[in-house]
Amino acid sequence: MRQLHTHAAPFANEYRVFDMIDEYKALLLSKSAPMPDGFDAVQADAEIGRAALLANPVPVAPCHCDPLCENFLDTGETMYLIDYEYAGNNDPMWDLGDFSVEAGFGPEHDALLLEAYFEGPHPAADAARMVIHKANCDLVWSLWGIIQHVNENPVDDFWAYGVGRFERCKELMESDQFEQAIAVLGG
């Protein structure tokens, strides 16, 4: 299997999504925050995904960790990636999964993204990690949205945002695609 090599120097910190999820859940628990219906079942599925990823560690690389559309600036001549608030060393499949979620990609787009990233056929384990990270992406941003709601952030309807992200996470975790990703990683 061909390995891609990053030419960027490692970041000083690591992006640890599971630590972030745990911290957000603890904060919400301390505030007696409401949680979306079905949260416990999704949390159980997230733990299965966590175990599968941790049982199959990969080398980390410098990652943006928040590649939503608003963080791409296109001047017409050059594309810039901005807002490195969450950046850190991470599984590169996180950035691809997060990008897929934020761009609203379907399976056919995901296949093209992976093919472009790997400059050809992609390893099944990487595609599986990307699927699990897509679910984790929606879970972490769902919790973040609920924190904004509980903190009465007036900028947006963060309850709707958090529940919307949660529902998309739940839908993916209940899918054959998620089950197959866990199976590929031996979970």
Secondary structure, 3 states (H helix, E strand, C coil): CCCCCCCCCCCCCECCHHHHHHHHHHHHHHCCCCCCCCHHHHHHHHHHHHHHHHCCCCCCEEECCCCCHHHEEECCCCEEECCCCCCEEECHHHHHHHHHHHHCCCHHHHHHHHHHHHCCCCCHHHHHHHHHHHHHHHHHHHHHHHHHHHCCCCCCCHHHHHHHHHHHHHHHHCCHHHHHHHHHCCC
